[in-house]
Amino acid sequence: MEQSAVRCSLAWGLVAMCAGTGAEPLYTTDHAPPAGLLGFPAMREAAVLERGAWRGELHSAIASSHSESTAGAETVILDGETISLTARGAYGLGAGWDLEAEVSWARHSGGFLDRWIEGWHELWDLPEGDRPGAPRDRIDFSYGGPSARFALRSAAAGPGRAHVAVTRGLRRSGAHAVSLRAGLKLGLGEEQRLLGGGRDGYVSLHWTRKHRAASALGWHAQAGLLRAGASRVLGALGARSPWFAGVGLEWPAWRRLHLKVQLDAHGPVADSALTELGDTAVLLTVAGTWAFRPGWELEFGFSEDIAPRTGPDFTPRLGIRYRPPGRPGAFAAVDSEPRTTRFFGRLASYVRTRVTREDRP
C-alpha cells in the first residue's frame, strides 16, 4: 500500500509539472554606470491588464563590469559590480489602459565575481577584454574628458530610480497585441555616487505574439525613444535623445517551464569617442521561467554584452512574479496540449491503473 501511494504521488507530480504559466518578456536593463543613470525601461508585454487586475514583481541582478579605454583627451575606467534590487507592479485601469510603477535600490562595490567570470569566459572561449592581469574585485568607475569628469572609487549604496508609466492598448486580436507606453523616470539617489540619475521621459511601442502550440515560438518586441534630462555627472556630454529597442523569443518547453532568449539594445549614452559611452550597447539574455505555484513565476538567467565594452561583462539575474490566479489579466496564450503533457497524462493513467489493480483484494 505504501509503494502504491508513492507511485500515485509521482504520477500526480509529473502531471503537475504541466500546469500553465504566463508569458512575459524578461526583465532586463543595463545596470552599468553611467548607462544605469538614464531611464531606459525594461521591456513589457504588449497586452494591457483588464480593469482591477494586477501583478507584482521583484527582480535582482549583479552586473560585473570591467573595461578601460582612452581616445584622444578622454579616458574611462568601468571596473566593479553593481547589485540592483527592483520592485515593480502594474494595475489595470480599464478602457484599454494600465498603470506601471517601479522603484529600485543599488549598490556599487568591488564585488566578488571577477575570478568566477574569468573562468566562465575561459570555459566558453568568450572575449575577456581587459580582464587578464587586471586587479580583481576593484571598484573604479571614472571618466575624464574635456567637458565632464566623474569618479567613484569606494562602495556606494542607496535608492536608485523610480519609474511611473501608463500603457494604452492599441490592438488585441487572438494571440497578438500592440500597445503604446509613456513613462517618467525619477532619480532617487545621489547622482554623484552614480545612483539614481536625473529626470527622464520616454515613449515606446510594444508588440507581443503568444505561442499557439507546444512547438511554436512566442515573441515580444519594443522600440522607443528616451528624452534625457540634465545630468550632473555627464553634463553637456550626455546624449539627449537616445533610442532603445528589444526583441525576445519564448519557447514553452513544458507548461510550467518556458525557455527564453532576449536581445536588448540602446543608443550611445554620451557624445564620446569611447566605446563604453559613445557606441550602441547590446545585451543578450538567456533565461528560463518556472511557474512553481498558481499565480507565481520564478525567472532565472544571465546577460552578456555581445557588443564588447558597451555594457556589463556578465549579469546573473533572478526574479519572481505574482499575478492573482483566476483574475482577469492580459490575454492568455492559445496553447494546444503539448506533447510532454500528453505523455505525462498517459503515464499517470497507466500508474493509476496498475495501483488500482494491485490494491484489489
Secondary structure as UniProt FT lines:
FT   HELIX           2..16
FT   TURN            17..18
FT   TURN            33..34
FT   HELIX           35..37
FT   TURN            51..52
FT   STRAND          54..71
FT   TURN            72..73
FT   STRAND          74..94
FT   TURN            95..96
FT   STRAND          97..109
FT   HELIX           114..124
FT   TURN            129..130
FT   TURN            132..133
FT   STRAND          140..144
FT   STRAND          149..152
FT   STRAND          156..173
FT   TURN            174..175
FT   STRAND          176..187
FT   HELIX           191..193
FT   STRAND          200..209
FT   TURN            214..215
FT   STRAND          218..227
FT   TURN            232..234
FT   HELIX           235..237
FT   STRAND          243..251
FT   STRAND          257..266
FT   HELIX           275..278
FT   STRAND          281..293
FT   TURN            294..295
FT   STRAND          296..305
FT   TURN            308..309
FT   STRAND          314..322
FT   TURN            325..326
FT   HELIX           339..359
//
